[in-house]
Amino acid sequence: MRFCPACGGPVELRTPPGDTAERHVCGRCATIHYLNPKVVVGAVCSHADRVLLCRRAIPPRRGFWTIPAGYLEIGESTEAGAAREAWEEARARIAIQGLLAVYNVVRIHQVQILYRAHLVSEEVAPGEETLELDLFRWRDIPWPKLAFPTVSWVLKRAIELEGRPPPYPVAVNPEGIDPPASPEQPSR
């Protein structure tokens, strides 16, 4: 950041009084601009013994399979964001059942909040960010073709909890590791 979004003044990195980290601070209006992680929300959406997966139409990992997920919008709860992403990516109407996992992807400044959900109807269709979609039987999930490590983690978590009613014990990063970068994925 070079200029203040509030007043257009020059911004410099410095530690504000009472803080412990360098922040972008405007030299003109003294506004402190905090850079925070992005929140990603999504859901493992199932119907009977099948799970909804979307084949990505956008980078990174175009052509690979994922659950419906994306960035949380301002003014939206995490549950509402997961439902919106399911609609945008798969025209799926879902009912959130419970929180499955919270994954920290520190390398790319993300916190992923992932739910279990039930498809209200089997009627689904690809949205703009989806090449195709399918309802896979749990045993037929295309594991080698999943887009990101966290997708694999949350699907395995959903399988572990199959048949259990919510609330679910929330999973965090397996073994406390930051997931590795996938090919084509930025390694910021």
C-alpha positions in Angstrom: 0.0 0.0 0.0 1.4 3.3 -1.0 -1.5 5.8 -0.6 -4.2 6.1 2.0 -7.7 5.0 0.7 -9.2 7.5 3.1 -7.5 10.7 2.0 -4.9 9.8 -0.7 -2.0 10.8 1.5 1.3 8.8 1.5 1.4 5.7 3.7 4.4 4.4 5.6 5.1 1.3 7.5 5.6 2.0 11.2 4.5 0.6 14.6 1.7 2.8 16.0 1.9 3.7 19.7 0.6 0.8 21.8 0.8 -1.7 19.0 3.3 -4.5 18.5 3.5 -4.8 14.8 4.3 -2.6 11.8 1.2 -1.2 10.1 0.4 1.0 7.1 -0.1 4.4 8.6 -1.2 7.5 6.7 1.3 10.4 7.1 -1.5 12.9 6.4 -4.6 11.7 8.3 -2.9 9.2 10.6 -5.4 6.4 9.7 -4.0 3.0 10.5 -4.7 0.5 7.8 -4.8 -3.1 9.1 -4.1 -6.0 6.7 -6.0 -9.0 7.9 -6.5 -12.6 6.6 -9.2 -13.3 4.0 -12.1 -15.5 5.3 -13.1 -18.3 2.9 -16.5 -20.1 3.6 -17.9 -23.2 2.0 -19.8 -26.4 2.5 -19.6 -30.1 2.0 -23.1 -30.4 0.4 -24.6 -33.9 0.4 -27.8 -35.6 -0.7 -28.4 -39.2 0.4 -25.1 -41.0 -0.1 -23.6 -38.4 -2.6 -21.6 -35.2 -2.3 -21.7 -32.2 -4.6 -18.4 -31.3 -6.2 -17.7 -28.5 -8.7 -15.0 -28.5 -11.4 -13.3 -25.1 -11.3 -13.7 -22.8 -14.3 -11.2 -20.3 -12.9 -7.6 -20.3 -11.7 -6.0 -21.3 -9.6 -6.5 -25.0 -10.3 -8.8 -24.6 -13.2 -10.3 -28.0 -14.1 -9.9 -29.5 -10.7 -12.7 -30.5 -8.3 -13.7 -28.6 -5.2 -16.6 -28.0 -2.8 -18.6 -24.8 -3.3 -16.5 -22.2 -1.4 -15.2 -18.6 -1.7 -14.6 -15.4 0.0 -16.9 -14.1 2.7 -18.6 -10.8 1.8 -18.9 -7.8 4.1 -22.2 -7.8 6.0 -22.6 -11.6 5.7 -22.5 -14.3 8.3 -20.3 -17.3 7.6 -23.4 -19.5 7.2 -25.0 -17.1 4.7 -21.7 -16.9 2.8 -21.5 -20.7 2.5 -25.1 -20.8 1.2 -24.4 -18.0 -1.3 -21.3 -19.7 -2.6 -23.3 -23.0 -3.1 -25.8 -21.0 -5.1 -23.3 -19.0 -7.1 -21.1 -22.1 -8.0 -23.7 -24.8 -8.3 -27.2 -23.2 -8.2 -27.6 -25.3 -5.1 -30.0 -24.5 -2.3 -28.6 -25.9 0.9 -29.5 -26.2 4.6 -26.4 -25.8 6.9 -26.2 -28.7 9.4 -23.1 -27.7 11.3 -19.5 -26.5 11.4 -17.0 -29.1 10.2 -13.7 -27.4 10.2 -11.7 -24.2 10.5 -8.4 -24.4 8.6 -5.6 -21.8 8.7 -3.7 -21.4 5.4 -1.2 -18.9 6.8 1.0 -19.0 3.6 -1.8 -17.3 1.6 -3.4 -15.3 4.5 -6.6 -17.3 4.6 -8.9 -18.7 7.3 -11.3 -21.3 5.9 -14.6 -21.9 7.7 -16.3 -25.0 6.3 -19.7 -26.4 7.0 -21.6 -29.6 6.4 -24.9 -29.0 4.5 -27.8 -30.9 3.0 -28.9 -30.2 -0.5 -32.5 -29.1 -0.3 -33.0 -30.4 -3.8 -30.9 -32.5 -6.2 -31.6 -29.8 -8.8 -28.1 -28.2 -9.4 -26.4 -26.5 -12.4 -23.0 -25.0 -13.0 -22.6 -21.3 -12.1 -20.1 -19.0 -13.8 -17.1 -20.3 -11.9 -17.9 -23.9 -12.5 -17.2 -26.0 -15.7 -19.3 -28.9 -14.6 -20.5 -30.5 -11.4 -21.6 -33.8 -10.2 -23.0 -35.6 -7.2 -20.4 -38.2 -6.4 -20.9 -41.3 -4.2 -18.5 -40.9 -1.3 -16.5 -43.9 -2.6 -16.2 -42.3 -6.1 -14.7 -38.9 -5.1 -11.9 -38.1 -7.5 -9.2 -37.7 -4.8 -6.2 -37.1 -7.1 -8.2 -34.4 -9.0 -9.2 -32.3 -6.0 -8.1 -28.7 -6.2 -6.7 -28.0 -2.8 -5.4 -29.9 0.3 -8.1 -28.4 2.4 -10.8 -29.8 0.1 -9.4 -33.3 0.7 -9.1 -32.6 4.5 -12.8 -31.5 4.8 -14.1 -34.3 2.6 -12.3 -36.9 4.8 -13.7 -35.1 7.9 -17.2 -35.3 6.5 -16.8 -39.1 5.8 -15.5 -39.6 9.4 -18.7 -37.9 10.7 -21.1 -39.6 8.3 -24.3 -40.4 10.1 -23.5 -38.4 13.2 -25.8 -35.6 14.1 -24.5 -32.1 14.8 -22.9 -30.4 16.6 -19.7 -31.8 15.2 -16.3 -31.6 16.9 -14.5 -29.0 14.8 -11.4 -30.0 13.0 -8.4 -27.8 12.5 -5.3 -28.3 10.3 -4.1 -31.9 10.5 -1.0 -32.1 12.6 -1.0 -28.3 12.8 0.5 -28.0 9.4 0.0 -25.2 6.8 -1.3 -27.0 3.7 1.3 -27.1 0.9 0.9 -25.0 -2.2 -0.7 -26.8 -5.2 0.7 -26.4 -8.7 -0.6 -23.1 -10.2 -1.4 -21.8 -6.7 0.4 -18.7 -5.6 2.9 -19.3 -2.8 2.7 -15.8 -1.2 
